[in-house]
Amino acid sequence: MPSRSADDDPRLGDVSEGTVLRAILARTAPASHAILGPGDDAAVLATPSGSVVATTDTLVHGPDFRLAWSSGYDLGWKSAAVNLADIAAMGARPTGLLVALAVPRDMRLSFVEQLADGFRAACEALAPGCSVIGGDLTVSDVLTIAVTALGDLEGRSAVTRAGARAGDVVAVAGELGLAAHGLAVLFGRFRDGDTPIPVDATRLADGERAAVDAQLRPSPPIGLGGVAAMAGATAMMDISDGLALDAGRMASASAVTIDLSRATLGSDPQRALTGGEDHALLATFPPDVLPPGFRVIGVVRERTEAGLLCDGQPVDAAGWDPYRDWDAATG
């Protein structure tokens, strides 16, 4: 849809809630599983398998994103992608998104239209048939985007993080450490605050541009969640807070020890271990099973005192923690 001119771009505080909602809904597509979409007190979704997978995630200006670096389109895409990844990590197919926006009054209507465009584009690219099916809109001094994603298991059992077994291989689909590299580029080369320096793609080398894109507009392998489930994945989860921290969580939930191989973690193993927001899929499989799109990065062992190893040595399960890492995020 065409963008608005400056003269036709009112501040949200100068228009009604209905106007804002109509602007958003004009840019979203119907979800293929929606019996009743936006406009009533609740949406109605068909659930062919009889089971619904649900997850929610909130992005807040400051610790989760910076407006100096992210466009409305970027934020719509990322907000959809991170939730779609959680649905995929259960082995389910995403079917619908519920979006709650808390938006400052002085923000322009075009910004929320860009958000809606980003939601639609991410769903079309990553999870065809899924779309925004409803939500809520309110005012706040801090831009906040809360998304609830729903998914269908299509007759399968959910793949949890608690099923890894000794002898399984540990595998990943997607990038490791790339989003963290992008965040380092943003903090090192650009700036927000009183004198912002916005992202200038012309100042980035190809590798830097790919890393920044992975941070601002991630593309998790959503379709591989169902592939892994059908192949017999014993455990699976979305890597959102860093491989070490999330693998440690899987080891704890499964009461096993996970031993990663540093040689499989790319050119910067430390960044692969501790960098967050990749939204890759971490899964364990029987040793004779490895579906296309996954690569082996370790093995599952009987539980020892250390739940997480790398090349047989204990590893600190470090990664992103919004409470512990708040100062770094706002510095």
C-alpha positions as CSV (number, residue, x, y, z in Angstrom):
1,M,0.0,0.0,0.0
2,P,1.2,3.6,-0.7
3,S,2.9,5.4,2.2
4,R,1.3,8.6,3.6
5,S,2.6,12.1,2.9
6,A,3.7,14.3,5.7
7,D,0.5,16.4,5.4
8,D,-1.7,13.3,5.6
9,D,0.0,11.6,8.5
10,P,-1.8,12.6,11.8
11,R,-0.5,11.9,15.2
12,L,-2.4,9.1,17.0
13,G,-3.6,11.5,19.7
14,D,-5.5,13.5,17.0
15,V,-7.5,10.6,15.6
16,S,-9.9,8.0,17.1
17,E,-9.1,4.4,18.1
18,G,-11.4,3.3,15.3
19,T,-9.3,5.2,12.8
20,V,-6.1,3.5,14.0
21,L,-7.7,0.1,14.0
22,R,-9.1,0.5,10.5
23,A,-5.6,1.6,9.3
24,I,-4.1,-1.6,10.8
25,L,-6.8,-4.0,9.6
26,A,-6.6,-2.7,6.1
27,R,-3.1,-4.0,6.0
28,T,-3.5,-7.4,7.5
29,A,-4.6,-10.5,5.6
30,P,-7.2,-13.2,6.7
31,A,-5.7,-16.2,8.5
32,S,-6.6,-19.4,6.7
33,H,-7.8,-21.0,10.0
34,A,-10.0,-18.0,11.0
35,I,-13.7,-18.7,11.2
36,L,-14.2,-15.2,12.7
37,G,-11.5,-12.6,12.4
38,P,-11.0,-9.1,13.8
39,G,-14.1,-7.0,14.8
40,D,-15.9,-9.0,17.5
41,D,-15.0,-9.6,21.2
42,A,-12.8,-12.5,20.2
43,A,-11.6,-14.4,17.2
44,V,-12.6,-17.9,16.3
45,L,-10.1,-20.4,14.9
46,A,-10.7,-23.8,13.5
47,T,-8.5,-26.4,15.2
48,P,-8.5,-29.5,13.0
49,S,-6.2,-31.5,15.4
50,G,-8.2,-30.5,18.5
51,S,-5.1,-29.0,20.1
52,V,-4.0,-25.4,20.2
53,V,-0.4,-24.2,20.9
54,A,-0.2,-20.7,22.4
55,T,2.7,-18.4,23.3
56,T,3.2,-14.7,24.0
57,D,6.1,-12.3,23.8
58,T,6.5,-8.6,24.5
59,L,8.9,-6.1,22.9
60,V,9.5,-2.9,24.8
61,H,11.3,0.2,23.5
62,G,14.6,0.3,25.3
63,P,15.6,-3.2,26.3
64,D,14.2,-4.9,23.2
65,F,14.5,-2.4,20.4
66,R,15.5,1.2,19.6
67,L,13.4,3.4,17.4
68,A,16.6,5.1,16.1
69,W,17.5,1.7,14.5
70,S,14.2,0.0,13.7
71,S,11.4,1.1,11.4
72,G,7.8,0.3,12.1
73,Y,8.1,-2.4,9.4
74,D,11.1,-3.9,11.1
75,L,9.3,-4.1,14.4
76,G,6.2,-5.6,12.9
77,W,8.3,-8.3,11.2
78,K,10.4,-9.0,14.3
79,S,7.4,-9.1,16.6
80,A,5.8,-11.7,14.4
81,A,9.0,-13.7,13.8
82,V,9.9,-14.2,17.4
83,N,6.5,-15.5,18.3
84,L,6.2,-17.7,15.2
85,A,9.6,-19.3,16.2
86,D,8.1,-20.3,19.6
87,I,5.2,-22.0,17.9
88,A,7.5,-23.8,15.5
89,A,9.6,-25.0,18.4
90,M,6.7,-27.0,19.6
91,G,6.4,-28.8,16.3
92,A,3.2,-26.8,15.4
93,R,2.1,-24.7,12.4
94,P,1.3,-21.1,13.2
95,T,-2.3,-20.2,12.6
96,G,-2.9,-16.7,14.0
97,L,-1.5,-13.7,15.9
98,L,-3.2,-11.5,18.5
99,V,-1.4,-8.1,18.7
100,A,-1.7,-5.7,21.6
101,L,-0.1,-2.2,21.0
102,A,0.6,0.4,23.6
103,V,1.6,3.5,21.6
104,P,2.6,7.0,22.5
105,R,0.0,9.7,21.5
106,D,2.5,11.7,19.4
107,M,3.4,8.7,17.2
108,R,2.3,9.0,13.6
109,L,-0.4,6.9,12.1
110,S,2.0,5.9,9.3
111,F,4.2,4.1,11.9
112,V,1.4,1.7,13.0
113,E,0.6,1.2,9.3
114,Q,4.2,0.2,8.8
115,L,3.9,-2.1,11.8
116,A,0.9,-3.8,10.2
117,D,2.8,-4.1,6.9
118,G,5.7,-5.8,8.8
119,F,3.4,-8.3,10.5
120,R,1.7,-9.2,7.2
121,A,5.0,-9.6,5.3
122,A,6.6,-11.8,8.0
123,C,3.6,-14.1,8.1
124,E,3.5,-14.4,4.3
125,A,7.2,-15.1,4.2
126,L,7.7,-17.3,7.2
127,A,4.2,-18.9,8.0
128,P,1.9,-18.7,5.0
129,G,-1.8,-18.9,6.1
130,C,-1.1,-17.2,9.4
131,S,-2.0,-13.6,10.0
132,V,-3.2,-11.1,12.7
133,I,-6.6,-12.1,13.8
134,G,-7.2,-9.5,16.6
135,G,-5.7,-7.7,19.5
136,D,-5.9,-4.5,21.6
137,L,-4.8,-0.9,21.3
138,T,-4.0,1.5,24.1
139,V,-1.8,4.5,24.8
140,S,1.5,4.6,26.7
141,D,4.5,6.7,27.0
142,V,6.7,3.7,26.1
143,L,6.0,1.9,22.8
144,T,5.2,-1.7,23.7
145,I,4.2,-4.6,21.3
146,A,2.8,-7.7,22.9
147,V,2.0,-10.6,20.6
148,T,0.2,-13.9,21.3
149,A,0.7,-16.6,18.7
150,L,-1.5,-19.6,18.2
151,G,-0.6,-22.8,16.4
152,D,-2.0,-26.2,15.3
153,L,-0.2,-29.5,16.0
154,E,-2.0,-31.1,13.1
155,G,-2.6,-34.3,15.0
156,R,0.9,-34.6,16.4
157,S,2.0,-34.5,20.0
158,A,3.9,-31.3,21.0
159,V,7.7,-31.5,21.1
160,T,8.8,-30.1,24.4
161,R,12.2,-29.3,25.7
162,A,11.9,-32.1,28.2
163,G,12.3,-35.2,26.0
164,A,16.1,-35.3,25.2
165,R,17.6,-38.7,25.9
166,A,21.2,-39.9,26.4
167,G,22.5,-41.0,23.0
168,D,20.5,-38.4,21.0
169,V,22.3,-36.0,18.7
170,V,22.0,-32.3,19.3
171,A,21.2,-30.3,16.1
172,V,20.3,-26.8,15.1
173,A,18.5,-25.2,12.2
174,G,19.3,-21.5,11.6
175,E,22.1,-19.2,12.4
176,L,24.1,-18.9,15.6
177,G,25.6,-15.6,16.8
178,L,24.6,-13.6,13.8
179,A,22.0,-11.4,15.6
180,A,24.5,-10.7,18.4
181,H,27.0,-9.6,15.8
182,G,24.4,-7.3,14.4
183,L,23.7,-5.8,17.8
184,A,27.4,-5.2,18.3
185,V,27.5,-3.4,14.9
186,L,24.5,-1.2,15.9
187,F,26.0,-0.3,19.3
188,G,29.4,0.3,17.8
189,R,28.6,2.2,14.7
190,F,25.3,3.9,15.3
191,R,23.5,5.6,18.2
192,D,20.1,6.5,19.6
193,G,19.2,8.9,22.4
194,D,19.4,12.7,22.2
195,T,21.6,12.8,19.1
196,P,20.7,9.6,17.2
197,I,22.8,8.2,14.4
198,P,20.3,6.0,12.5
199,V,21.4,2.9,10.6
200,D,23.0,3.7,7.3
201,A,23.2,0.5,5.2
202,T,25.7,2.2,2.8
203,R,28.2,2.2,5.7
204,L,28.0,-1.5,6.2
205,A,30.0,-4.3,4.6
206,D,28.1,-7.3,3.3
207,G,28.7,-9.4,6.4
208,E,27.7,-6.5,8.7
209,R,24.5,-5.9,6.7
210,A,23.5,-9.5,7.0
211,A,24.2,-9.4,10.7
212,V,22.1,-6.2,11.2
213,D,19.3,-7.7,9.2
214,A,19.4,-10.8,11.4
215,Q,19.0,-8.5,14.5
216,L,16.4,-6.1,13.2
217,R,14.4,-8.5,10.9
218,P,15.1,-12.1,11.8
219,S,14.0,-15.0,9.6
220,P,13.7,-18.1,11.8
221,P,13.2,-21.5,10.0
222,I,9.6,-21.8,10.9
223,G,8.7,-24.5,8.5
224,L,11.4,-26.8,10.0
225,G,9.6,-27.1,13.3
226,G,7.0,-29.4,11.8
227,V,9.7,-31.2,9.8
228,A,11.6,-31.9,13.0
229,A,8.5,-33.1,14.7
230,M,7.5,-35.5,11.9
231,A,11.1,-36.8,11.8
232,G,11.0,-37.8,15.4
233,A,12.6,-35.0,17.4
234,T,12.7,-35.9,21.0
235,A,13.1,-32.3,22.3
236,M,13.1,-28.9,20.7
237,M,13.1,-25.2,21.6
238,D,13.7,-21.7,20.1
239,I,17.1,-20.3,20.7
240,S,16.1,-16.8,21.8
241,D,18.5,-16.1,24.7
242,G,21.7,-17.7,23.4
243,L,22.7,-21.3,22.7
244,A,24.4,-21.9,26.0
245,L,21.6,-20.6,28.1
246,D,18.9,-22.3,26.1
247,A,20.8,-25.6,25.8
248,G,21.3,-25.5,29.5
249,R,17.5,-25.1,29.9
250,M,16.9,-28.1,27.7
251,A,19.4,-30.2,29.6
252,S,17.8,-29.3,32.9
253,A,14.2,-29.9,31.7
254,S,15.3,-33.3,30.2
255,A,17.5,-34.3,33.2
256,V,20.5,-34.9,30.9
257,T,23.8,-33.4,30.0
258,I,24.3,-31.7,26.6
259,D,27.8,-31.7,25.2
260,L,28.4,-29.3,22.4
261,S,31.2,-29.4,19.9
262,R,33.0,-26.1,19.5
263,A,34.2,-27.0,16.0
264,T,30.6,-26.9,14.8
265,L,29.9,-23.4,16.1
266,G,31.4,-21.3,13.3
267,S,34.1,-18.7,13.2
268,D,33.2,-17.2,16.6
269,P,32.2,-20.0,18.9
270,Q,31.8,-17.7,22.0
271,R,29.4,-15.4,20.2
272,A,27.5,-18.5,19.0
273,L,27.3,-19.7,22.5
274,T,26.2,-16.5,24.3
275,G,24.6,-14.3,21.6
276,G,20.9,-14.1,21.8
277,E,18.0,-13.4,19.4
278,D,19.0,-15.8,16.7
279,H,15.7,-17.7,17.0
280,A,17.2,-20.8,15.5
281,L,15.7,-24.2,16.4
282,L,17.6,-26.4,18.8
283,A,16.5,-30.0,18.7
284,T,17.6,-33.5,19.7
285,F,17.1,-36.5,17.5
286,P,17.8,-40.3,17.7
287,P,21.3,-40.9,16.4
288,D,20.0,-42.3,13.0
289,V,17.7,-39.3,12.4
290,L,18.6,-35.9,11.0
291,P,16.0,-34.1,8.8
292,P,17.1,-31.7,6.1
293,G,17.9,-28.2,7.3
294,F,19.4,-29.4,10.6
295,R,23.1,-29.8,11.4
296,V,24.6,-31.7,14.3
297,I,26.4,-29.6,17.0
298,G,26.7,-32.0,19.9
299,V,25.4,-35.1,21.7
300,V,23.2,-35.8,24.7
301,R,24.8,-37.7,27.6
302,E,23.6,-39.2,30.9
303,R,23.2,-36.4,33.5
304,T,26.3,-35.3,35.3
305,E,27.0,-32.5,37.7
306,A,27.4,-30.1,34.8
307,G,24.3,-30.0,32.7
308,L,26.1,-28.2,29.8
309,L,29.5,-29.1,28.3
310,C,31.5,-28.0,25.3
311,D,34.1,-30.5,24.1
312,G,33.6,-32.3,27.4
313,Q,34.3,-29.3,29.6
314,P,31.7,-27.5,31.8
315,V,30.3,-24.3,30.2
316,D,28.6,-21.4,32.0
317,A,25.0,-21.3,30.8
318,A,25.3,-17.5,29.9
319,G,23.1,-15.6,27.6
320,W,20.5,-12.8,27.6
321,D,18.6,-12.1,30.8
322,P,16.4,-9.0,30.7
323,Y,16.8,-8.4,34.4
324,R,20.5,-9.1,34.7
325,D,21.4,-7.4,31.4
326,W,19.2,-4.3,31.7
327,D,22.1,-1.9,32.2
328,A,24.0,-3.3,29.2
329,A,20.8,-2.9,27.0
330,T,20.2,0.7,28.0
331,G,23.9,1.8,28.1
